[in-house]
Amino acid sequence: MEEKKHVWVQIVSGELLLNGTKLQAGDGAAVSEESVLKIRGTKSSEFLLFELN
């Protein structure tokens, strides 16, 4: 991610790993000041990714 960028990830269905943290349907996570954003589905998943200012 670019420096000083912030994102919100909302899990709609399934399960995934966000930078190594397990998230499930209904979970949301704020991410700031990370140089890399790794999203890996552990099950069939749908998610929304919001870039925030």
C-alpha positions in Angstrom: 0.0 0.0 0.0 1.1 3.6 -0.5 2.3 5.5 2.5 -0.5 7.1 4.6 -3.2 5.1 2.8 -6.0 3.5 4.8 -8.4 0.8 3.8 -11.4 -1.0 5.3 -12.0 -4.6 4.4 -15.6 -6.0 4.9 -16.1 -9.8 4.6 -19.4 -10.5 3.0 -19.2 -14.3 2.9 -16.7 -17.1 3.5 -13.3 -16.8 5.3 -10.0 -15.2 4.4 -6.7 -14.3 5.8 -5.8 -10.5 5.8 -2.1 -10.1 6.5 -2.3 -13.4 8.4 -5.4 -12.5 10.5 -8.4 -14.8 10.0 -11.6 -13.0 9.2 -15.1 -14.5 8.7 -18.4 -13.4 7.2 -19.6 -10.2 9.0 -16.1 -9.2 10.1 -14.5 -6.0 9.1 -11.0 -4.7 9.5 -9.2 -1.3 9.2 -5.7 -1.4 7.8 -3.3 1.5 8.0 0.5 2.0 7.6 1.1 -1.4 6.1 3.5 -1.7 3.2 1.8 -4.8 1.8 -1.8 -5.9 1.9 -2.1 -9.7 1.5 -5.6 -11.2 1.1 -5.9 -15.0 0.8 -9.2 -16.9 0.7 -9.3 -19.9 2.9 -12.8 -20.7 1.6 -14.8 -19.4 -1.2 -15.2 -15.7 -0.2 -16.6 -12.4 -1.1 -15.3 -9.1 0.4 -15.5 -5.4 -0.1 -12.3 -3.2 -0.1 -12.7 0.5 0.6 -9.9 2.9 0.1 -10.2 5.7 2.6 -8.6 9.2 2.7 
